[in-house]
Amino acid sequence: MSDSIHNPVWTGCKDAAGIAALLYYLIAAGNIFAFGLFVSPIPTFRRIIRNRSTEQFSGLPYIYALMNCLICMWYGTPLVSADNLLLVTVNSFGAVFQLAYIILFIIYAERRLKVRTLASLLVVLGLFAIIAVGSLQITDRMIRWLSVGSLTVVSLISMFASPLFIINLVIRTKSVEFMPFYLSLSTFLMSSSFVLYGLLNFDAFVYVPNGIGTILGIIQLALYVHYKKKSTQDSIEPLIASHA
């Protein structure tokens, strides 16, 4: 029995089983965190619908997120890469949610922003159609995988970089009003789980951009804690100084 325990084949099988189990749990966790990310803007859109205005909220994160979901979903299909079921399931749901948010944003945005957001949506859908059809024209599977994978990295980095506008707004206004906490938290949790998933799946097209997303998520959470604490301290200070 002791010989079988130290047998390289037996050890390799155990390691493979452990990695497979961890990948399974990462898929489950990734779906849960992704679902949290997709539903996190709901309070924001409740406010938009209630006030019938998009106020200072930006529609760019949802445009970038839709483009990212579509490209990552395409990358995860067997036509492009293998063993990436998580990317297909997560990003299919994500695309539906982002499209719904964009439509609501267009409905309640002012006319100039409405036209700009609608044009951006049409551009995103057009680009995705070009990418999907164009990649199928590449007969070499390795080149197709590398091409779509590179686009996935660019798309993911663009999505994670889109909150930089909100980060700038938070620093400028010293307020976290327009940076929803649960959106930042969900982004951090989901990107972290995808980093581990990509590492275990030996897929640099997944773990590299999500590593950047994890760092940006940490920055957003740190800013939220800092300015939320500061605004709380300011709110408890007396409005009129006492000279008694």
HUJORA-V71825 format. One record per pair of residues at least 24 apart in sequence whose C-alpha atoms are under 10 Angstrom apart, sorted by the first residue. I is the first residue (numbers start at 1). GAP is how many residues later the second one is. If there is no record, write none. Layout:
# HUJORA-V71825
I_GAP + I_GAP
This chain:
# HUJORA-V71825
19_178 + 19_181 + 19_182 + 20_180 + 20_181 + 22_174 + 22_175 + 22_178 + 23_63 + 23_170 + 23_173 + 23_174 + 23_175 + 23_177 + 23_178 + 24_62 + 24_173 + 25_168 + 25_172 + 26_60 + 26_164 + 26_167 + 26_168 + 26_169 + 26_170 + 26_171 + 26_172 + 26_174 + 27_57 + 27_58 + 27_59 + 27_60 + 27_62 + 27_63 + 27_166 + 27_167 + 27_170 + 28_58 + 28_165 + 29_160 + 29_161 + 29_164 + 29_165 + 30_56 + 30_57 + 30_60 + 30_159 + 30_160 + 30_161 + 30_162 + 30_163 + 30_164 + 30_166 + 30_167 + 31_55 + 31_56 + 31_58 + 31_59 + 31_60 + 31_62 + 31_159 + 31_162 + 32_58 + 32_154 + 32_157 + 32_158 + 33_57 + 33_152 + 33_153 + 33_154 + 33_155 + 33_156 + 33_157 + 33_158 + 33_159 + 33_160 + 33_161 + 34_56 + 34_57 + 34_59 + 34_60 + 34_152 + 34_153 + 34_155 + 34_156 + 34_157 + 34_159 + 34_160 + 35_55 + 35_56 + 35_58 + 35_59 + 35_62 + 35_151 + 35_155 + 36_146 + 36_147 + 36_149 + 36_150 + 36_151 + 36_153 + 36_154 + 37_57 + 37_60 + 37_145 + 37_146 + 37_147 + 37_148 + 37_149 + 37_150 + 37_151 + 37_152 + 37_153 + 38_27 + 38_52 + 38_53 + 38_55 + 38_56 + 38_57 + 38_58 + 38_59 + 38_60 + 38_63 + 38_145 + 38_148 + 38_149 + 39_55 + 39_58 + 39_59 + 39_62 + 39_143 + 39_144 + 39_147 + 40_140 + 40_141 + 40_142 + 40_143 + 40_144 + 40_145 + 40_146 + 40_147 + 41_56 + 41_57 + 41_60 + 41_139 + 41_140 + 41_141 + 41_142 + 42_55 + 42_59 + 42_141 + 43_137 + 43_139 + 44_57 + 44_134 + 44_135 + 44_136 + 44_139 + 45_56 + 45_59 + 45_60 + 45_63 + 48_56 + 48_57 + 48_60 + 48_61 + 49_55 + 49_56 + 49_58 + 49_59 + 51_57 + 52_53 + 52_55 + 52_56 + 52_57 + 52_58 + 53_52 + 53_54 + 53_55 + 53_56 + 53_57 + 54_50 + 54_51 + 54_52 + 54_53 + 54_54 + 54_55 + 54_56 + 54_59 + 55_53 + 55_54 + 55_55 + 55_123 + 56_110 + 56_113 + 56_121 + 56_122 + 57_48 + 57_52 + 57_109 + 57_120 + 57_121 + 57_122 + 58_47 + 58_51 + 58_55 + 58_59 + 58_104 + 58_105 + 58_107 + 58_108 + 58_120 + 59_42 + 59_43 + 59_46 + 59_47 + 59_50 + 59_54 + 59_55 + 59_57 + 59_58 + 59_61 + 59_103 + 60_42 + 60_57 + 60_60 + 60_61 + 60_99 + 60_102 + 60_103 + 60_105 + 61_37 + 61_41 + 61_97 + 61_98 + 61_99 + 61_100 + 61_101 + 61_102 + 61_103 + 61_104 + 61_105 + 62_33 + 62_35 + 62_36 + 62_37 + 62_38 + 62_39 + 62_40 + 62_43 + 62_55 + 62_59 + 62_97 + 62_100 + 63_35 + 63_36 + 63_38 + 63_39 + 63_54 + 63_55 + 63_57 + 63_58 + 63_60 + 63_61 + 63_96 + 63_99 + 64_34 + 64_56 + 64_57 + 64_60 + 64_91 + 64_92 + 64_93 + 64_94 + 64_95 + 64_96 + 64_97 + 64_98 + 65_26 + 65_29 + 65_30 + 65_32 + 65_33 + 65_34 + 65_90 + 65_91 + 65_93 + 65_94 + 65_95 + 65_97 + 66_25 + 66_26 + 66_28 + 66_29 + 66_30 + 66_31 + 66_32 + 66_33 + 66_35 + 66_36 + 66_55 + 66_58 + 66_59 + 66_89 + 66_93 + 67_28 + 67_31 + 67_32 + 67_54 + 67_56 + 67_57 + 67_58 + 67_60 + 67_61 + 67_85 + 67_88 + 67_89 + 67_91 + 67_92 + 68_26 + 68_27 + 68_56 + 68_60 + 68_83 + 68_84 + 68_85 + 68_86 + 68_87 + 68_88 + 68_89 + 68_90 + 68_91 + 68_92 + 69_24 + 69_25 + 69_26 + 69_27 + 69_29 + 69_83 + 69_86 + 69_87 + 69_90 + 70_24 + 70_25 + 70_26 + 70_54 + 70_55 + 70_58 + 70_59 + 70_62 + 70_82 + 70_85 + 71_24 + 71_56 + 71_57 + 71_58 + 71_60 + 71_61 + 71_77 + 71_78 + 71_80 + 71_81 + 71_82 + 71_83 + 71_84 + 71_85 + 72_76 + 72_77 + 72_79 + 72_80 + 72_81 + 72_83 + 72_84 + 72_133 + 72_134 + 73_79 + 74_54 + 74_57 + 74_58 + 74_61 + 74_74 + 74_75 + 74_78 + 75_57 + 75_69 + 75_70 + 75_71 + 75_72 + 75_73 + 75_74 + 75_75 + 75_76 + 75_77 + 75_130 + 76_69 + 76_72 + 76_73 + 76_76 + 79_56 + 79_57 + 79_62 + 79_65 + 79_66 + 80_52 + 80_55 + 80_56 + 80_61 + 80_62 + 80_63 + 80_64 + 80_65 + 80_66 + 80_67 + 80_68 + 80_69 + 81_60 + 81_61 + 81_63 + 81_64 + 81_65 + 81_67 + 81_68 + 82_63 + 83_118 + 84_113 + 84_114 + 84_117 + 84_119 + 84_122 + 86_108 + 86_111 + 87_107 + 87_119 + 145_60 + 146_59 + 148_57 + 149_54 + 149_55 + 149_56 + 149_57 + 150_54 + 150_55 + 151_54 + 152_53 + 152_54 + 152_57 + 153_51 + 153_52 + 153_53 + 153_54 + 153_55 + 153_56 + 153_57 + 154_51 + 154_55 + 155_54 + 156_35 + 156_49 + 156_50 + 156_52 + 156_53 + 156_54 + 156_56 + 156_57 + 157_51 + 157_52 + 157_53 + 157_54 + 157_55 + 157_56 + 158_51 + 158_55 + 159_50 + 159_54 + 160_27 + 160_28 + 160_31 + 160_49 + 160_50 + 160_52 + 160_53 + 160_54 + 160_55 + 160_56 + 160_57 + 161_51 + 161_52 + 161_55 + 163_53 + 163_54 + 163_57 + 164_52 + 164_55 + 164_56 + 166_54 + 167_49 + 167_52 + 167_53 + 167_56 + 167_57 + 170_50 + 170_53 + 170_54 + 170_57 + 171_52 + 171_56 + 173_54 + 174_49 + 174_50 + 174_52 + 174_53 + 174_54 + 174_56 + 174_57 + 175_48 + 175_49 + 175_51 + 175_52 + 175_53 + 175_55 + 175_56 + 176_44 + 176_47 + 176_48 + 176_49 + 176_50 + 176_51 + 176_52 + 176_55 + 177_47 + 177_50 + 177_51 + 179_41 + 179_42 + 179_44 + 179_45 + 180_40 + 180_44 + 181_39 + 181_40 + 181_43 + 181_44 + 182_39 + 183_34 + 183_37 + 183_38 + 184_32 + 184_33 + 184_34 + 184_35 + 184_36 + 184_37 + 184_40 + 185_32 + 185_33 + 185_35 + 185_36 + 186_31 + 187_26 + 187_27 + 187_29 + 187_30 + 187_31 + 187_33 + 187_34 + 188_25 + 188_26 + 188_27 + 188_28 + 188_29 + 188_30 + 188_31 + 188_32 + 188_33 + 189_24 + 189_25 + 189_28 + 189_29 + 190_24 + 190_27 + 191_24 + 191_25 + 191_26 + 192_25
